[in-house]
Every structure is written in C-alpha cells, then in structure tokens.
Amino acid sequence: MTWGRARCALHRLSGRCHRTASPLPATAARLAVALRKAIGGSFGPFYAKALLRAARAVGGHGTLSAREWATAFDEAVTAICELGDRTMVDALRPGSDAFIFAAEAGQSLEQSWAEAIKAAEVGHEATKAMCAGAGCAAYLGDRAVGIPDGGAAAAVVWMKALKAL
C-alpha cells in the first residue's frame, strides 16, 4: 500500500519533471516532498532526507559519471541511519559501498549499479539473522529474527526498478 502511494505520487510528478529541464537539486526537492507526503511512517522522511542529501552532493552538475552517481547514492544512504539496526540501511550500505568500488574500478554506470544491487541483495538476506535495533521491526524484538527486513527488501526492489529505466 505504502509503495503503491509512492509510485502514484512519483508518476504524477514525472509528467511535470519531463516537461521542464530542471537541475537535479530542484528535481530531487520535488521528489522528496512528494515521497514525504505519500509514504507513511519513517520511510517518507528517510527517503526525502536521502534525496536531498544526494542532490546536494552533486550540486548543479549536468551529466554525471558513474563515480558521481555513486557518491550521491553514498551520501543518501549515510543520511538515513546506521548499519546493523535491521533496516533498509543493511541493504543500502553494502549496495553503496559496492557501487563506489565498481565505479572507482572504472566500470560503467550500468555495471556499477548491477554490483550495487548484488551487494544490496546480500545485505537484505543478512537481516534475517539480525535483531532489530531501529525501524518498524524494533517493536517485534526477537520475533522478527528469521524473516528478512521489509525496509531492506523495499530498497532492493526500487534499486532493481532503477536499473530497468
């Protein structure tokens, strides 16, 4: 339900973004507001903060290299919370690290993002063994052990969706 509302909000916004050639920071700000309003719980503010931090990292650059995209993604992940709390960060942090490593090794944007997705999937799977320290699962305590974190799963889903664009 939450991600359906987010998809609809981004779809409505996409028509306006394509009609005007806005710089990345302005576009990210519009996306951040749309997601914050559409997504309930902590996800909305987390993703809004992440988008704004990523936009600030790249500034007014035009076309970005794989390394610049990797830096922006890393800034976004850093803005959210800590690794090991059994949250979306447990997928995003290894994804970001792999993205930077691949980009610095000279891989293309597509190859670097594919590496990020692989690492995020491993991080997502690792959440099965974690006791939640933050996020929605923190209320479940040990009962969440054995089940992968929903936020980490959602992060992998949208990362794969971006690859398809």
Disulfide bonds with the S-S distance in Angstrom:
none
